[in-house]
């Protein structure tokens, strides 16, 4: 059962995001991007207050490099659709399990990003999660 509402169009949109943001990181990397997206929808804190739909989350200004810089044009494929559904259904993986941010630095991961602590790096991406005091909803179980 989905932990966020999603139509088939939403699944395709999320699949396109996973592909555009992390295709080079493999299935696990794309799933981690999906985790961050679902966390942003559930969080209702920080920069993500009031997000209610996958469309709002993906098109939030400055939220995803792939959308901002035009890499978000590729069609959804079955592999990414499956990964999108897994994220939407609540499958969470470390280091994105509670993360709201990730990015791909040229060098080492900074200890903080948007004043949030580094969790870990997965391949090229660094993941950051809020503290329970600043964003309790991220830590709620489904």
C-alpha positions in Angstrom: 0.0 0.0 0.0 1.3 3.4 -0.9 2.6 5.8 1.8 1.9 8.7 -0.5 -0.9 9.1 -3.0 0.2 8.4 -6.6 -1.6 8.0 -9.9 0.0 6.1 -12.8 1.1 9.5 -14.2 2.7 10.2 -10.8 4.6 6.9 -11.0 5.8 7.8 -14.5 6.9 11.3 -13.3 8.8 9.8 -10.3 10.4 7.2 -12.6 11.6 10.0 -14.9 13.1 11.8 -11.9 14.9 8.6 -10.7 16.4 8.1 -14.2 17.4 11.7 -14.7 18.9 12.2 -11.2 20.6 8.8 -10.6 20.7 6.5 -13.6 24.5 6.2 -13.3 24.1 5.2 -9.7 22.3 2.0 -10.5 19.0 0.6 -9.2 20.0 1.3 -5.5 21.0 4.9 -6.3 17.7 5.5 -8.1 15.8 4.0 -5.2 17.6 6.3 -2.8 16.5 9.3 -4.9 12.9 8.0 -4.6 13.3 7.7 -0.8 14.3 11.4 -0.6 11.3 12.4 -2.7 8.8 10.4 -0.6 10.5 11.8 2.6 10.0 15.3 1.3 6.3 14.7 0.7 5.8 13.2 4.2 8.1 15.7 6.1 6.0 18.9 6.0 9.0 20.8 7.5 11.9 23.0 6.4 11.8 23.7 2.7 9.1 21.1 2.1 6.1 22.5 4.0 2.9 22.1 2.2 4.0 19.6 -0.5 1.1 17.3 -1.1 1.7 15.6 -4.5 4.5 14.0 -6.3 4.1 16.7 -9.0 4.5 19.5 -6.5 7.5 17.8 -5.0 9.3 17.2 -8.3 8.6 20.7 -9.7 9.3 22.6 -6.5 11.7 25.4 -7.6 15.4 24.5 -7.3 14.6 21.0 -5.8 16.2 18.8 -8.3 19.1 19.5 -10.7 17.8 17.3 -13.4 14.5 19.3 -13.6 16.2 22.6 -13.2 18.8 21.9 -15.9 16.7 20.1 -18.4 17.9 16.5 -18.0 14.3 15.5 -17.1 13.2 14.7 -20.7 13.7 11.0 -20.9 10.7 8.7 -20.9 9.9 6.4 -18.0 11.0 2.8 -18.4 9.7 -0.3 -16.6 12.8 -0.6 -14.4 12.4 3.0 -13.1 8.6 2.6 -12.8 9.2 -0.4 -10.6 11.7 1.5 -8.4 9.3 4.5 -8.2 6.5 2.2 -7.0 8.8 0.6 -4.4 9.6 4.1 -3.0 6.0 5.2 -3.1 5.0 2.0 -1.3 7.4 2.9 1.5 10.5 0.9 0.8 13.3 2.8 2.5 17.1 2.2 2.2 20.0 3.6 4.1 21.5 6.3 3.7 18.3 7.9 2.3 16.0 6.3 4.8 15.3 9.6 6.6 17.2 12.0 4.3 15.6 15.1 2.8 18.7 16.2 0.7 21.3 14.7 -1.4 23.8 16.1 -3.9 26.8 15.1 -6.0 29.9 17.1 -5.0 33.1 17.1 -7.1 35.1 16.1 -4.0 34.4 14.9 -0.5 31.0 15.2 1.1 30.6 18.3 3.3 29.8 17.5 7.0 26.6 19.6 6.6 24.3 20.6 3.8 21.5 23.2 4.4 22.6 22.9 8.1 21.8 19.2 8.2 24.3 16.5 9.1 25.8 14.1 6.6 24.5 10.6 6.8 26.8 8.9 4.3 27.8 8.8 0.7 26.4 6.3 -1.9 28.6 6.2 -4.9 28.6 9.9 -6.1 25.8 11.3 -3.9 26.0 12.5 -0.4 22.8 12.2 1.8 21.7 14.5 4.6 18.9 14.1 7.1 17.3 16.5 9.5 17.4 16.0 13.2 14.2 14.7 14.9 13.8 18.0 16.6 13.7 19.9 13.3 11.6 17.4 11.3 9.9 14.8 13.3 7.6 13.5 10.5 10.5 12.1 8.6 11.1 9.6 11.4 7.4 8.5 11.7 6.8 4.9 10.6 4.3 4.2 7.9 
